[in-house]
Amino acid sequence: MAASSLRRGAQSAASSLSSASAEVTRAVLNLPHTYSEYVSSNPSSVSSVESSIRSLTYLLPGVRFHDTEIAAESVNTFVQLLSIYHDHLLKKRAAFVASSPALTRAYKTKQLQAKPSLHAKYTSYWSTSSTLYSKIATFLRVAEYVQLLCEMVARRQGGERGRWRIVVIIETFKATCRLLLMRLTNARSLVSPPMPERQDFAPPEPEQPDEEFSEDELKMVDENEPFSSKHVLRDNGVPTPPLSDSGKLPQISVSDPFSMPRTGVTLPTLPASDSVTSYLLSHVLTADDVKPAYQLLRQLANLQTQAAEVLYIIRPLVYAVLMQRIARTYGYEGTKWKKNWTPWLVGFGMEYVARQLAKSGRIGPGDGFSSDLEREESKKRNVEMTWWMMRGAFYENVTRRYVQGVKHGVTKVPIVGPLVAGIVEDYDILWGDYHFATSTL
């Protein structure tokens, strides 16, 4: 009897372990599907988590602790690469929702969605019409996300020689990708980023239907008795306020919330007139909205504008090659080679000449731009030119002294001063020692 009891106990334990193992295996196998379903159904939550992690890594850029900069950049790179996978999942969900009218109605929000941006319209066209464009743009994004981490690892393993070798290789790859994108778009200027951004294609989260009363409250109403608010409000009904002595309702202020006299429901305040105007303008179709997507950026028809775009694309590569040669000339030792003005002047001059050639090559009414997308990209490039103050000889000879002044100035602030000074010092080292820390292309 004892032996049979032990045998049955062992068999039941083995059966339990087998079923538990099967459940764990099933859960592990379903984990990718479960994860993809969560990302597709909660795009705003996923974006918030990604932004929070990136914000944390921004506070750990420096070298106060061993391998801190590599660890922080590794986390940031992982989040950036994971965001590419999230974008892939959200694009699939958006395409699936768009293919079904029933799902489209289910995912439709109460407020009208603003029209898609011109950038999203243009990049979506090329991404869907050319598979090669989509692949090259994805490779370019991956290179931009991993470039700083690769530079840090190369500097740790191979010193300055290994670092500049990796920098030149990555810049060559990026310039090749951009030239191919320019060729695939029939000699059009590049947009940054070359792929649609998440807010332009992420499907809206389905809203829950509004329920004015709960099921329990509705059950309290007798089927044969007409509906009365007393059943729902019970003894806490809202009395109707008396009218004023003049027999009119009290004065109502547009800026203050208004309570309904009978139900007590508080109405929201009316938006300001400028808010209404901006909301309506965001839904009005313009000339750019009715244009075909590929016409949002015109072709670079003459050699002048094409040369300007090519100069803009290869400028980072030329700058990196010159920096590598200057560093090799000085033997990769000390900091004197960083203060050499030749690479900085050549790189900045190439970008400035490219901007001037593009500006003089524009033909059209007004400022010469054919669409708002062209104007936005031009403004973006103008802003990105200010990063030359944080690069190479200009940073070493001019900007760094101001950064050092800020660091010494905030040190005197009690409590938060030393923390802020440490972060400024970390970024000072990051901007001065790494090429891709100030890269904009």
C-alpha positions as CSV (number, residue, x, y, z in Angstrom):
1,M,0.0,0.0,0.0
2,A,2.8,2.4,0.9
3,A,4.6,1.7,-2.3
4,S,1.5,2.2,-4.4
5,S,0.8,5.5,-2.6
6,L,4.3,6.7,-3.3
7,R,4.0,5.6,-6.9
8,R,0.8,7.5,-7.4
9,G,2.3,10.5,-5.6
10,A,5.3,10.4,-7.9
11,Q,3.1,10.1,-11.0
12,S,0.9,13.0,-10.0
13,A,4.0,15.1,-9.2
14,A,5.5,14.2,-12.6
15,S,2.2,15.0,-14.3
16,S,2.0,18.4,-12.5
17,L,5.6,19.2,-13.5
18,S,4.9,18.2,-17.1
19,S,1.8,20.4,-17.3
20,A,3.6,23.3,-15.7
21,S,6.5,22.9,-18.1
22,A,4.0,22.8,-21.0
23,E,2.3,26.0,-19.7
24,V,5.7,27.8,-19.4
25,T,6.8,26.7,-22.8
26,R,3.5,27.9,-24.3
27,A,3.8,31.2,-22.5
28,V,7.4,31.6,-23.8
29,L,6.4,30.8,-27.4
30,N,3.5,33.2,-27.2
31,L,5.6,36.0,-25.7
32,P,6.5,37.7,-29.0
33,H,2.9,37.7,-30.1
34,T,1.7,39.1,-26.7
35,Y,4.4,41.8,-26.8
36,S,3.5,42.8,-30.3
37,E,-0.2,43.0,-29.4
38,Y,0.6,45.2,-26.4
39,V,2.8,47.6,-28.4
40,S,0.2,47.8,-31.2
41,S,-2.6,48.5,-28.7
42,N,-0.7,51.0,-26.5
43,P,1.4,53.2,-28.7
44,S,1.3,56.2,-26.4
45,S,2.4,54.1,-23.4
46,V,5.3,52.6,-25.3
47,S,6.4,56.1,-26.5
48,S,6.3,57.4,-22.9
49,V,8.5,54.5,-21.7
50,E,11.0,55.1,-24.5
51,S,11.2,58.8,-23.8
52,S,11.6,58.2,-20.0
53,I,14.5,55.8,-20.6
54,R,16.2,58.2,-23.0
55,S,15.9,61.0,-20.5
56,L,17.6,58.9,-17.8
57,T,20.5,58.1,-20.2
58,Y,21.0,61.9,-20.9
59,L,21.9,62.3,-17.2
60,L,24.7,59.7,-17.5
61,P,26.8,60.8,-20.5
62,G,30.2,61.2,-18.9
63,V,33.2,59.4,-17.6
64,R,33.0,60.0,-13.8
65,F,32.7,56.2,-13.3
66,H,34.3,53.5,-15.3
67,D,32.4,52.5,-18.4
68,T,29.6,54.9,-17.5
69,E,29.5,56.5,-20.9
70,I,29.5,53.1,-22.7
71,A,26.8,51.7,-20.4
72,A,24.5,54.8,-20.8
73,E,25.0,54.9,-24.6
74,S,24.3,51.1,-24.8
75,V,21.0,51.6,-23.1
76,N,20.1,54.5,-25.3
77,T,21.1,52.6,-28.4
78,F,19.1,49.6,-27.4
79,V,16.0,51.8,-26.9
80,Q,16.5,53.5,-30.3
81,L,16.9,50.1,-32.0
82,L,13.8,48.8,-30.2
83,S,11.9,51.8,-31.3
84,I,12.5,50.7,-35.0
85,Y,10.9,47.4,-34.1
86,H,8.0,49.2,-32.4
87,D,7.5,51.4,-35.5
88,H,7.4,48.2,-37.7
89,L,4.7,46.8,-35.4
90,L,2.7,50.0,-35.4
91,K,2.9,50.3,-39.2
92,K,1.5,46.8,-39.6
93,R,-1.3,47.6,-37.2
94,A,-2.1,50.8,-39.0
95,A,-2.2,49.1,-42.3
96,F,-4.5,46.3,-40.9
97,V,-6.8,48.9,-39.3
98,A,-7.0,50.9,-42.6
99,S,-7.9,47.7,-44.5
100,S,-11.1,47.1,-42.5
101,P,-13.9,49.6,-42.3
102,A,-15.2,48.1,-39.1
103,L,-11.8,48.5,-37.4
104,T,-11.5,52.0,-38.7
105,R,-14.8,52.9,-37.1
106,A,-13.7,51.2,-33.8
107,Y,-10.5,53.1,-33.7
108,K,-12.0,56.4,-34.7
109,T,-11.6,58.9,-31.9
110,K,-14.3,61.4,-30.9
111,Q,-12.3,64.4,-32.0
112,L,-11.3,64.8,-35.7
113,Q,-7.8,63.8,-36.4
114,A,-5.5,66.5,-37.8
115,K,-4.4,66.0,-41.3
116,P,-1.0,64.2,-41.7
117,S,2.1,66.3,-42.0
118,L,3.7,67.0,-45.4
119,H,6.8,65.1,-44.2
120,A,4.7,62.0,-43.5
121,K,3.0,62.3,-46.8
122,Y,6.3,62.5,-48.7
123,T,8.2,59.8,-46.9
124,S,5.3,57.4,-46.8
125,Y,5.0,57.7,-50.6
126,W,8.6,56.7,-51.2
127,S,8.6,54.1,-48.5
128,T,5.6,52.3,-50.0
129,S,6.5,52.8,-53.7
130,S,10.1,51.7,-53.4
131,T,11.1,48.7,-51.2
132,L,14.8,49.6,-51.8
133,Y,14.2,53.1,-50.4
134,S,12.6,51.7,-47.3
135,K,15.5,49.3,-46.7
136,I,18.2,51.9,-47.3
137,A,16.4,54.4,-45.0
138,T,16.1,51.7,-42.3
139,F,19.8,50.9,-42.6
140,L,20.6,54.6,-42.4
141,R,18.6,54.9,-39.2
142,V,20.3,52.0,-37.6
143,A,23.7,53.5,-38.5
144,E,22.7,56.8,-36.9
145,Y,21.6,55.0,-33.7
146,V,24.7,52.9,-33.2
147,Q,27.4,55.3,-34.5
148,L,28.2,56.9,-31.1
149,L,28.3,53.6,-29.3
150,C,30.6,52.1,-32.0
151,E,32.9,55.2,-31.7
152,M,33.1,54.8,-27.9
153,V,33.9,51.1,-28.1
154,A,36.5,51.7,-30.8
155,R,38.2,54.4,-28.7
156,R,38.3,52.1,-25.7
157,Q,39.7,49.2,-27.6
158,G,41.9,50.8,-30.3
159,G,42.6,54.4,-29.0
160,E,42.4,57.4,-31.3
161,R,43.6,55.5,-34.3
162,G,40.8,52.9,-34.0
163,R,38.2,55.5,-33.3
164,W,38.9,57.6,-36.4
165,R,39.0,54.4,-38.5
166,I,35.5,53.5,-37.4
167,V,34.3,57.1,-37.8
168,V,35.4,57.2,-41.4
169,I,33.8,53.8,-42.2
170,I,30.5,54.8,-40.7
171,E,30.5,58.2,-42.4
172,T,31.3,56.5,-45.7
173,F,28.4,54.1,-45.2
174,K,26.0,57.0,-44.3
175,A,27.1,59.1,-47.3
176,T,26.6,56.1,-49.6
177,C,23.1,55.5,-48.3
178,R,22.1,59.2,-48.7
179,L,23.4,59.3,-52.3
180,L,21.4,56.2,-53.1
181,L,18.3,57.8,-51.6
182,M,18.9,60.9,-53.7
183,R,19.1,58.7,-56.7
184,L,16.0,56.7,-55.9
185,T,13.9,59.9,-55.4
186,N,15.0,61.1,-58.9
187,A,17.5,63.7,-57.8
188,R,15.5,65.3,-55.0
189,S,16.8,66.8,-51.8
190,L,16.9,64.6,-48.7
191,V,14.5,65.0,-45.8
192,S,15.4,64.3,-42.2
193,P,14.4,61.7,-41.0
194,P,13.9,59.8,-44.3
195,M,11.1,57.7,-42.8
196,P,7.7,58.7,-41.4
197,E,7.7,59.6,-37.7
198,R,5.6,57.5,-35.2
199,Q,3.0,60.1,-34.5
200,D,2.1,60.1,-38.2
201,F,1.2,56.5,-38.6
202,A,0.5,55.1,-35.1
203,P,-3.1,54.0,-35.0
204,P,-5.2,55.8,-32.3
205,E,-6.1,53.7,-29.3
206,P,-9.7,52.7,-29.3
207,E,-11.8,54.7,-26.9
208,Q,-14.2,53.1,-24.5
209,P,-17.8,54.1,-25.0
210,D,-19.0,56.6,-22.5
211,E,-21.4,55.2,-19.9
212,E,-23.5,57.8,-18.2
213,F,-24.9,55.3,-15.7
214,S,-23.6,52.0,-14.4
215,E,-25.4,48.7,-14.9
216,D,-26.4,48.5,-11.2
217,E,-27.9,52.0,-11.3
218,L,-29.9,51.1,-14.4
219,K,-31.3,47.9,-12.9
220,M,-32.8,50.0,-10.1
221,V,-35.3,51.4,-12.6
222,D,-38.5,49.4,-12.7
223,E,-39.4,48.3,-16.1
224,N,-43.1,49.4,-15.7
225,E,-42.2,52.8,-14.1
226,P,-41.1,55.7,-16.2
227,F,-37.5,56.7,-15.8
228,S,-36.8,59.3,-13.1
229,S,-33.5,60.8,-12.0
230,K,-34.4,60.0,-8.4
231,H,-33.6,56.3,-9.1
232,V,-30.1,57.2,-10.1
233,L,-29.5,60.2,-7.9
234,R,-31.2,58.5,-4.9
235,D,-31.4,61.0,-2.0
236,N,-28.6,63.1,-3.3
237,G,-30.4,64.7,-6.2
238,V,-29.3,68.1,-7.3
239,P,-32.0,70.7,-6.6
240,T,-32.9,73.3,-9.2
241,P,-31.5,76.6,-8.1
242,P,-34.0,79.5,-7.8
243,L,-34.0,82.3,-10.3
244,S,-32.7,85.7,-9.3
245,D,-35.0,88.5,-8.2
246,S,-35.3,89.8,-11.7
247,G,-36.5,86.5,-13.0
248,K,-33.4,86.0,-15.1
249,L,-30.5,83.6,-14.8
250,P,-27.4,84.9,-13.0
251,Q,-24.6,86.4,-15.0
252,I,-22.5,83.8,-16.8
253,S,-18.7,84.3,-17.3
254,V,-17.2,82.8,-20.5
255,S,-13.9,82.2,-18.7
256,D,-15.5,80.3,-15.7
257,P,-17.1,76.8,-15.8
258,F,-20.9,76.9,-15.9
259,S,-23.1,74.5,-13.9
260,M,-26.3,73.4,-15.5
261,P,-29.2,74.6,-13.2
262,R,-31.2,71.3,-13.2
263,T,-28.6,68.5,-13.4
264,G,-25.6,70.3,-11.9
265,V,-23.3,69.1,-14.7
266,T,-20.4,71.5,-15.1
267,L,-19.7,72.5,-18.7
268,P,-16.1,73.2,-19.8
269,T,-15.0,76.7,-20.6
270,L,-15.0,77.7,-24.2
271,P,-11.6,77.8,-26.0
272,A,-9.9,81.0,-26.9
273,S,-10.5,82.4,-30.3
274,D,-6.9,81.8,-31.4
275,S,-7.2,78.1,-30.4
276,V,-10.3,77.7,-32.5
277,T,-8.6,79.4,-35.4
278,S,-5.5,77.2,-35.2
279,Y,-7.6,74.1,-34.9
280,L,-9.7,74.9,-38.0
281,L,-6.6,75.8,-40.0
282,S,-5.0,72.5,-39.1
283,H,-7.9,70.8,-40.9
284,V,-8.1,73.1,-43.9
285,L,-6.7,71.7,-47.1
286,T,-3.9,73.8,-48.7
287,A,-2.3,73.6,-52.1
288,D,0.4,71.3,-50.7
289,D,-2.2,68.9,-49.4
290,V,-3.7,68.3,-52.8
291,K,-0.4,67.9,-54.6
292,P,0.9,64.5,-55.4
293,A,3.4,63.4,-52.7
294,Y,6.4,63.2,-55.0
295,Q,5.8,66.9,-56.0
296,L,6.3,68.2,-52.5
297,L,10.0,68.3,-53.2
298,R,11.0,69.2,-56.7
299,Q,13.7,67.6,-58.7
300,L,17.1,69.2,-58.7
301,A,17.1,69.9,-62.4
302,N,20.4,71.8,-62.9
303,L,24.0,70.9,-62.0
304,Q,24.1,73.8,-59.4
305,T,21.4,72.4,-57.2
306,Q,22.6,68.8,-57.6
307,A,26.2,69.9,-56.7
308,A,24.8,71.7,-53.6
309,E,23.0,68.5,-52.4
310,V,26.0,66.3,-53.0
311,L,28.3,68.7,-51.1
312,Y,25.9,68.7,-48.2
313,I,25.8,64.9,-48.2
314,I,29.6,64.3,-48.4
315,R,30.5,67.1,-46.0
316,P,30.6,64.9,-42.9
317,L,32.8,62.4,-44.6
318,V,35.3,65.0,-45.8
319,Y,35.5,66.5,-42.4
320,A,36.1,63.1,-40.8
321,V,38.8,62.2,-43.2
322,L,40.6,65.5,-42.6
323,M,40.3,65.1,-38.9
324,Q,41.8,61.6,-39.2
325,R,44.8,62.9,-41.2
326,I,45.5,65.7,-38.8
327,A,45.4,63.3,-35.9
328,R,47.7,61.0,-37.7
329,T,50.1,63.8,-38.4
330,Y,50.3,64.6,-34.7
331,G,50.6,61.0,-33.8
332,Y,47.2,60.8,-32.1
333,E,48.8,62.3,-29.0
334,G,47.8,65.3,-26.9
335,T,45.1,67.8,-27.8
336,K,47.0,70.1,-30.1
337,W,45.7,68.4,-33.2
338,K,42.1,69.0,-32.1
339,K,42.7,72.8,-32.2
340,N,43.8,72.7,-35.9
341,W,41.4,74.9,-37.9
342,T,41.9,73.2,-41.3
343,P,39.2,70.4,-41.0
344,W,36.7,72.8,-39.4
345,L,37.1,75.5,-42.0
346,V,36.8,73.0,-44.9
347,G,33.8,71.3,-43.4
348,F,32.0,74.5,-42.5
349,G,32.9,76.0,-45.8
350,M,31.5,73.1,-47.7
351,E,28.2,73.3,-45.9
352,Y,28.0,77.1,-46.3
353,V,28.7,76.8,-50.0
354,A,26.1,74.1,-50.4
355,R,23.5,76.3,-48.7
356,Q,24.4,79.3,-50.9
357,L,24.3,77.2,-54.1
358,A,20.9,75.8,-53.1
359,K,19.6,79.2,-52.3
360,S,20.7,80.8,-55.6
361,G,19.4,77.8,-57.5
362,R,15.8,78.1,-56.3
363,I,13.4,79.4,-58.9
364,G,9.9,80.4,-57.9
365,P,7.6,83.0,-56.5
366,G,8.4,84.6,-53.2
367,D,11.3,83.0,-51.4
368,G,11.7,80.4,-54.2
369,F,10.3,77.4,-52.2
370,S,7.8,75.2,-54.1
371,S,6.2,73.8,-50.9
372,D,6.1,74.2,-47.1
373,L,8.1,70.9,-46.8
374,E,11.0,72.5,-48.7
375,R,10.8,75.5,-46.5
376,E,10.8,73.4,-43.3
377,E,13.8,71.3,-44.4
378,S,15.7,74.5,-45.2
379,K,15.0,76.0,-41.8
380,K,16.0,72.7,-40.2
381,R,19.4,72.8,-42.0
382,N,19.9,76.4,-41.0
383,V,19.4,75.4,-37.3
384,E,21.7,72.4,-37.6
385,M,24.5,74.6,-38.9
386,T,24.8,76.1,-35.4
387,W,26.2,72.8,-34.2
388,W,29.5,73.8,-35.9
389,M,30.1,75.8,-32.7
390,M,30.4,72.5,-30.8
391,R,32.8,70.8,-33.2
392,G,36.5,70.5,-33.7
393,A,38.7,73.6,-33.5
394,F,35.8,76.0,-32.8
395,Y,34.8,74.1,-29.7
396,E,38.4,73.6,-28.5
397,N,39.4,77.2,-29.1
398,V,36.2,79.2,-28.4
399,T,33.2,77.3,-27.1
400,R,34.9,75.2,-24.4
401,R,35.9,78.2,-22.3
402,Y,32.3,79.3,-22.0
403,V,31.2,75.7,-21.1
404,Q,34.0,75.7,-18.4
405,G,32.7,79.1,-17.2
406,V,29.2,77.7,-16.9
407,K,30.5,74.7,-15.0
408,H,32.4,76.9,-12.5
409,G,29.5,79.3,-12.2
410,V,26.9,76.7,-11.2
411,T,29.2,75.1,-8.7
412,K,28.5,78.0,-6.3
413,V,24.8,77.2,-6.3
414,P,23.9,75.3,-3.1
415,I,22.6,71.7,-3.2
416,V,22.0,71.3,-7.0
417,G,25.1,73.2,-8.1
418,P,27.6,70.3,-7.8
419,L,25.2,67.9,-9.6
420,V,24.6,70.3,-12.5
421,A,28.3,71.1,-12.7
422,G,29.0,67.3,-13.0
423,I,26.6,66.9,-15.8
424,V,28.1,69.9,-17.6
425,E,31.6,68.5,-17.2
426,D,30.4,65.1,-18.6
427,Y,28.9,66.8,-21.7
428,D,32.1,68.8,-22.1
429,I,34.1,65.6,-22.3
430,L,31.5,64.1,-24.6
431,W,31.4,67.0,-27.1
432,G,35.2,67.3,-27.1
433,D,36.2,63.7,-27.4
434,Y,33.6,62.1,-29.7
435,H,32.9,63.0,-33.3
436,F,29.3,61.6,-33.4
437,A,28.2,63.4,-30.2
438,T,27.6,66.6,-32.3
439,S,26.7,64.9,-35.6
440,T,23.6,66.2,-37.3
441,L,23.7,64.2,-40.5
